[in-house]
Amino acid sequence: MAEQNDGELDGSVVMGRTLKIAGEVLVAPGSSLLLDGQIVSGAAHIVGGLVARWAFGPIGWLLVAADSYSRSVTGLGMVDYFQSARQKVAERPARPVKA
């Protein structure tokens, strides 16, 4: 998807992401992946969302929807994203402690 040079998103990207979020929340987790053509992953998120809703209620449904949207937009799931962020923090050199 296209980005402008100054880091702002163009209108088609914003509309596409808005449609993906609406699909995730209003239709089913996995909708954004289905829109991207990732049928197997989208279907797995739909099933996972139903199981999570049964087990954990609306919070489970929303967590699976957030993972699906994250995979669609960034290519990383929520767990992958947080693990990579934790690795980046761990790889930073330690700052000296002032006494």
PyMOL commands that set and color helices and strands:
alter all, ss='L'
color gray80, all
select helices_A, chain A and resi 11-27+31-35+39-56+58-74+78-91
alter helices_A, ss='H'
color red, helices_A
deselect
rebuild
show_as cartoon
